[in-house]
Amino acid sequence: SEKYLKTMYEEKRALNNIVKDYDSAQKRYNTISRKMAPKSKYEFLLGSVKIDIAKFLLEKEPKTALIELREAKEIFEKLNDERALDKINHLFEKIYK
């Protein structure tokens, strides 16, 4: 649904802000019991959201889906996540059929 897509875009924006300015986000993170997760965790989550957005847009907006997949691919290549890269390549194949 459109509401789900809107939520994914909001999550993407929030994760993007954390990843872009991790040091600043860490300073704003106030909790006594635990520290903020490593930057790679937020990069992983951002890549995952981009894959979900791409899946959602695959039929209606393939060009936008491609952009999201390319960005996710960059993230997962940096993280050396073969499983996610396989998933992305599978989605690329669906688009280029």
N, C-alpha and C positions, 0 to 999 in steps of 0.2 A: 504494500500500500504506500501511498504518498507520505503518510505520517511516518512510516518506518524509514523511508528514504531520508526524510527531513532529520530524523533522529540520528541516522548514520552520518549525515553531513555535519551535524552539530558535534558529534563525537570526533569526527575527523578534524574539525577545526580546533577543538580543545587539545587533542593529542598533538596536532601540528604545532600549536603554541608551546606545549611542554618540550617537545623535541627541539624546536628552534632555539628556545631560550631556557635550556635545562638548568643552568646554574642559577638563574634568577628564580625559576620555579621552585628550586630546591630551597632557596632562602625564604620564600613565602610559605613553604610547607610547614605548618605548625602542628606537631603532635609530640606527645611525650613518649609514647610507647614504641614507635617504630620510625625508621627512616624511609625516605622516598625510594621507590624501586630504582634500579639502575636505568640509565637512559636507553639501553638496548631493549628493555622490557616495553617501554613506551613506543619505541620504533617498531617493535614486533606488533604491538596492538594497532598502530597506525597502518602498517602494511596490511594487516588482517581486515581492517575496516575498509581499506581501499579495494581489496578483493571482494568483499561483500557488496560494496557499492557497484562494482563492475558487474558482478553476477546479476544484480537487480536491474541494471541498465542494458544488459546484453542485447535484448530484443528491441527495445524502444530507442535506445541511443547508443549504438555501437561505437561511435567515435569517442564519446565521453567515456564509455567503458574501457576503450583502448588506452586512453590517457591515464585512467586510474590504474590499469594493469601495468603500464610501463613504469609508473611511479612506485607501485608496490614491488615490481621486479627489482628496481634499483635498491630499495630498502632491504629486500631479502638476499640480494647478492652481497650487500655489505655485511649482513648478519650470517652469511654462509648457511642459509636455511634451505637445504635441498628439497625438503618435503613441500614447503611453500612454493618454491620455484617450479616444482613439478605441477602443482595445482594451477599456477599461473600459465604455464605452457599449455596445459590442457584447455584452459579458457581461451587462450590465443587461437588454438586449433578450431574451437567452436566458432570464433568470429571469422576466421579466414576460410571456412568451408566453402 
